[in-house]
Amino acid sequence: MIRYLSIVLMLFILLACSGPQFPKTNSDPAKNNAKTFNQDLNDCLEAYPEASSGSHIKQRISCMNLKGWH
């Protein structure tokens, strides 16, 4: 029983860590710099304020993807 629970726990941890990753590089080389990243991130932070459900994270990632960040 303990072995079964430990396997389930390990699978849960692996799935939790494999969630959506926050984008870090832009497909446009001219925009692939820290200044543009911070400007785009601030736009997305303002557009999607923090929510208790955590849905803001996926929305911010989608916002950054729309701006060319992957």
C-alpha positions as protocol buffer text, in pm:
chain_id: "A"
residue {
  index: 1
  type: MET
  ca { x: 0 y: 0 z: 0 }
}
residue {
  index: 2
  type: ILE
  ca { x: 280 y: 242 z: 88 }
}
residue {
  index: 3
  type: ARG
  ca { x: 461 y: 154 z: -232 }
}
residue {
  index: 4
  type: TYR
  ca { x: 147 y: 229 z: -434 }
}
residue {
  index: 5
  type: LEU
  ca { x: 104 y: 566 z: -263 }
}
residue {
  index: 6
  type: SER
  ca { x: 467 y: 659 z: -322 }
}
residue {
  index: 7
  type: ILE
  ca { x: 435 y: 577 z: -694 }
}
residue {
  index: 8
  type: VAL
  ca { x: 120 y: 788 z: -719 }
}
residue {
  index: 9
  type: LEU
  ca { x: 294 y: 1073 z: -536 }
}
residue {
  index: 10
  type: MET
  ca { x: 595 y: 1057 z: -768 }
}
residue {
  index: 11
  type: LEU
  ca { x: 367 y: 1063 z: -1076 }
}
residue {
  index: 12
  type: PHE
  ca { x: 181 y: 1362 z: -934 }
}
residue {
  index: 13
  type: ILE
  ca { x: 507 y: 1551 z: -879 }
}
residue {
  index: 14
  type: LEU
  ca { x: 626 y: 1474 z: -1233 }
}
residue {
  index: 15
  type: LEU
  ca { x: 299 y: 1593 z: -1383 }
}
residue {
  index: 16
  type: ALA
  ca { x: 299 y: 1909 z: -1173 }
}
residue {
  index: 17
  type: CYS
  ca { x: 651 y: 1997 z: -1287 }
}
residue {
  index: 18
  type: SER
  ca { x: 574 y: 1936 z: -1653 }
}
residue {
  index: 19
  type: GLY
  ca { x: 311 y: 2210 z: -1676 }
}
residue {
  index: 20
  type: PRO
  ca { x: 327 y: 2501 z: -1915 }
}
residue {
  index: 21
  type: GLN
  ca { x: 662 y: 2677 z: -1917 }
}
residue {
  index: 22
  type: PHE
  ca { x: 686 y: 3054 z: -1917 }
}
residue {
  index: 23
  type: PRO
  ca { x: 818 y: 3178 z: -2254 }
}
residue {
  index: 24
  type: LYS
  ca { x: 1172 y: 3317 z: -2264 }
}
residue {
  index: 25
  type: THR
  ca { x: 1268 y: 3368 z: -2629 }
}
residue {
  index: 26
  type: ASN
  ca { x: 1104 y: 3567 z: -2905 }
}
residue {
  index: 27
  type: SER
  ca { x: 1070 y: 3435 z: -3258 }
}
residue {
  index: 28
  type: ASP
  ca { x: 1178 y: 3780 z: -3387 }
}
residue {
  index: 29
  type: PRO
  ca { x: 1554 y: 3818 z: -3321 }
}
residue {
  index: 30
  type: ALA
  ca { x: 1519 y: 4199 z: -3305 }
}
residue {
  index: 31
  type: LYS
  ca { x: 1278 y: 4165 z: -3011 }
}
residue {
  index: 32
  type: ASN
  ca { x: 1471 y: 3892 z: -2833 }
}
residue {
  index: 33
  type: ASN
  ca { x: 1618 y: 4112 z: -2558 }
}
residue {
  index: 34
  type: ALA
  ca { x: 1553 y: 4188 z: -2192 }
}
residue {
  index: 35
  type: LYS
  ca { x: 1401 y: 4533 z: -2248 }
}
residue {
  index: 36
  type: THR
  ca { x: 1134 y: 4409 z: -2491 }
}
residue {
  index: 37
  type: PHE
  ca { x: 1068 y: 4104 z: -2273 }
}
residue {
  index: 38
  type: ASN
  ca { x: 1008 y: 4323 z: -1966 }
}
residue {
  index: 39
  type: GLN
  ca { x: 779 y: 4559 z: -2160 }
}
residue {
  index: 40
  type: ASP
  ca { x: 571 y: 4270 z: -2296 }
}
residue {
  index: 41
  type: LEU
  ca { x: 562 y: 4101 z: -1957 }
}
residue {
  index: 42
  type: ASN
  ca { x: 440 y: 4420 z: -1788 }
}
residue {
  index: 43
  type: ASP
  ca { x: 166 y: 4451 z: -2051 }
}
residue {
  index: 44
  type: CYS
  ca { x: 52 y: 4096 z: -1980 }
}
residue {
  index: 45
  type: LEU
  ca { x: 73 y: 4147 z: -1602 }
}
residue {
  index: 46
  type: GLU
  ca { x: -153 y: 4451 z: -1630 }
}
residue {
  index: 47
  type: ALA
  ca { x: -396 y: 4278 z: -1865 }
}
residue {
  index: 48
  type: TYR
  ca { x: -430 y: 3970 z: -1642 }
}
residue {
  index: 49
  type: PRO
  ca { x: -409 y: 4056 z: -1271 }
}
residue {
  index: 50
  type: GLU
  ca { x: -349 y: 3785 z: -1014 }
}
residue {
  index: 51
  type: ALA
  ca { x: -650 y: 3561 z: -947 }
}
residue {
  index: 52
  type: SER
  ca { x: -698 y: 3326 z: -655 }
}
residue {
  index: 53
  type: SER
  ca { x: -777 y: 3037 z: -891 }
}
residue {
  index: 54
  type: GLY
  ca { x: -437 y: 3062 z: -1062 }
}
residue {
  index: 55
  type: SER
  ca { x: -590 y: 3106 z: -1406 }
}
residue {
  index: 56
  type: HIS
  ca { x: -390 y: 3425 z: -1452 }
}
residue {
  index: 57
  type: ILE
  ca { x: -74 y: 3223 z: -1512 }
}
residue {
  index: 58
  type: LYS
  ca { x: -210 y: 3047 z: -1821 }
}
residue {
  index: 59
  type: GLN
  ca { x: -355 y: 3375 z: -1946 }
}
residue {
  index: 60
  type: ARG
  ca { x: -20 y: 3551 z: -1906 }
}
residue {
  index: 61
  type: ILE
  ca { x: 160 y: 3270 z: -2089 }
}
residue {
  index: 62
  type: SER
  ca { x: -94 y: 3293 z: -2372 }
}
residue {
  index: 63
  type: CYS
  ca { x: -50 y: 3671 z: -2381 }
}
residue {
  index: 64
  type: MET
  ca { x: 327 y: 3634 z: -2412 }
}
residue {
  index: 65
  type: ASN
  ca { x: 281 y: 3372 z: -2686 }
}
residue {
  index: 66
  type: LEU
  ca { x: 66 y: 3617 z: -2880 }
}
residue {
  index: 67
  type: LYS
  ca { x: 347 y: 3871 z: -2854 }
}
residue {
  index: 68
  type: GLY
  ca { x: 587 y: 3621 z: -3015 }
}
residue {
  index: 69
  type: TRP
  ca { x: 751 y: 3476 z: -2702 }
}
residue {
  index: 70
  type: HIS
  ca { x: 797 y: 3098 z: -2690 }
}
